Amino acid sequence: MSAIALVLLDWHVIGNSLGKMLLAYVLTLPIGWEREQEAHSVGVRTFPIVAMASCAYVLLVSNGDSAAQSRVLQGLIAGIGFVGGGAILKEGGTVKGTAAAASIWGTGVLGASVAVGRYDIAVALSLLIFITLKVLWRVKQRIGQPSEKQQD
């Protein structure tokens, strides 16, 4: 790229896009960190990458063409579902990884939300996914544990 082309770049647009991708990254770090701490198959690298990539895909078609935006969102839904499907493992009669798969799908929506400026949705998803993984895991463990009375 020549020096003249660099000067002609729209630095405001570039900064805005980088800022949005960085926000998607930051909002998914707690989710990835939680998964990493619990030694799950996907974690601190996967979630931010999914969110940033989703954000970038939506930013690519942010020119107002609603048909193009619709196609990109449809592709993201299917593509991220495929990535999430890779996190699901079947071991005998049990299935593991469905929460990871759903979380990956949710972080894709989070990234897309940031891209279109719906920060309220992105922040809410980040908090709700994190709380669901962190808090409801403990609830699930308590429900699944037989009480002393049931063991007798």
N, C-alpha and C positions, 0 to 999 in steps of 0.2 A: 504494500500500500504506500503510495507516495505521500510526501509531507503535505501536499495540498489537499489530498483526500482526507488525511487525518484532521486537518483544520476544519474541513467542511462537515465533519461528522456532527450530528446533533447530540452534544454532550448532555443536554438535559434529558433527552430520551434514554440515552445510555445509562446515566445515573439513576433514573427512575426505574428502569428495568433491573439493574443490578440491585438496587435497594429492595425491590419487591422479591427478587429471588433470595436475597439475604434474609428478609423477614420470614419467608417460607421456611428457610433453613433453621432459623432460630426458634420458630414456633414448634418445630418437630424434634428438636434436640432433647427436650425432657422425655418425650415418648420413646425415642430411641435409647436414651440412657436407662430408662426404667426397664425396657426389654433386655438390654445388655446386662444390667445388674441381676436380673432374674435368669440369666444364661439361656435365653431363648435363641432360636436359629437366626432371627433377624434383629437388628438393633441400631446402634448409634450411627452406622453408615447408611443403612438402607432407607430409613425413614426420611432423613433430610434430602437424599438424592431423589426419592420419589416426589417429594413436595416441590423441590426446585425444578425438576424436569417438567412436572405438570404446570407449574407457573410459567415456565419458558414456552411450552407448547401453546398455552392460551395467549401469551403475549405476542406470539408470532402472528396471530390472526386478530389482533385487537384493532384492526382498521375499520371496524364497524360493519363488516360483512357478516350478517347474522347466520347465513347458510354455512359459511366457512367455520364460524365459531361453533355451530351445532355439530358439524362433522368432527371437529377436533375434540369436542367434549365427548362425543360418542366413542371415538377412538380411545380416548383416555380411560373411559369407563371400562371398556373391554380389555385394553392393554394392562391396566393396573390390576384388574381382576385376574389376568393371566399371571402376573408377577406374584400376587397374593396366593394364587393357587399353588405356586411352588413352595410356599411356606407350610402347606397342609401336609401332614404325614399320617399315614395309616399304619398302625402297629397292631396286628392281630384284630381284635374286635374294637379297638379304640381309635379315635381320630384326634390328632393333636395339631395345633397351629391355626385353628379357625379364628381365634382372637387376633393373632398376628396378621392373618390375611385380611380381616375386617379393618384392622388398624392401618394397614398399608393402603387399603382402598380409601379410608377416611383421610389419610395424609395427602393422597392425590387430590381429593376435593379441597382440602385446606390450601394446597398450592394454587389450584385454579381460582379459589376465592380471593387469594391475595392478588392474583393477576388482574382480576376485574375490579379490584378496589373494595371488595366486601370484607374488610378487615374484621368486622363484627363476627361474621361467620367463621373466619379463620381462627380468631382467638377463642371463640366458643368451642370449636372442634378440638383445638389443641388442649384446652382445659378438660373437656368432657372425655376425650379419648384417654388422656393421662389418668384422670380420676377413675374411669372405668377399669383401666388396667391395674392401677395401683390399689384402689380401695376394694373394688368388687372381687378381686382375686382373694383377698382375705375372707370376705363373706362367703365366697364359693368354697374355700377350704373349710370353714366352720360348718357349712351345710353338709359337706361331703364327709366330715369326720363323724363316726358313730360316737354317741355319748356313752358315758360309763354305764348308764342304765340299759342302753341297747346292747352293750357288749356282754352283759350277764346272761 
